[in-house]
Amino acid sequence: MSTKIEIGEETRAGLNRYASVMKQRLGRRVTFDEVIKELLERERQKQLVSPVPERPRGWRKGKNAR
């Protein structure tokens, strides 16, 4: 299944830089799919190590104030 997304030039440049590092580490070309998958996995691992406590809905000060 192919899904197309639009990304900005700055984001594309960042993905290219990360892909270049991955290419050096793995010794082969990598796709944006692989780059995004690795970044998502890193973020998931980071959240497992130090989870952010869940906040109740409407926790912001003044959200329900009139």
N, C-alpha and C positions, 0 to 999 in steps of 0.2 A: 504494500500500500504506500503510495507516495503522497506526501502532503507538502505543499509549497508554502513557505513563509517568506516574508520580506524582512530584511535586516538592514540596518544603516551601515554606512561605510566604516565607521569607527568600530562597530561590532564585528564586521567582516574582517577588518584588519587584526582585531584581537584574536579571532578564531584562527586566522592564518598564522599568527605568531605562535599560538598554542599548538597548532597542527605541526609547525616546524619543529618544536621541541619534542613532540610525540614521535615524529618521523625519525629524529636523531636517536631517541631512546629505543624505539622498536626496530629501527633499521629497514623501514618500509614506508610507503605512502599511506596516509590515513585520510579518511573522509570526514566531512563536517559532522556526519552522524556519529562517528567514533569519538570525535572531539567533544561534542555535546553530551554524549553518553558518559564519557569519563568525568566531565565537569559536574554533571548531575550526581554521579556516584560519589565524587569527592564531597559535594555539599551534603548528601545524605549521610555519609560517614561522619562529617563534622557535626551534624545535628544529633547523631546517636551518641557522640562523645559528650557534648554539652548541650542538652536540649533546653530550649527556651520554655519557661513555664507558661502554661496556657493561661490566658487572661479571660475573664468573663466578658460576655458581649456588653458593649457600652462602657468599657473600663476607662476610657479617656475622660479626664476631668472636664466637666462642662458639656459633655456630649448631649445629655438630656436636659441640660439647664435651659431655662427660657428667659 
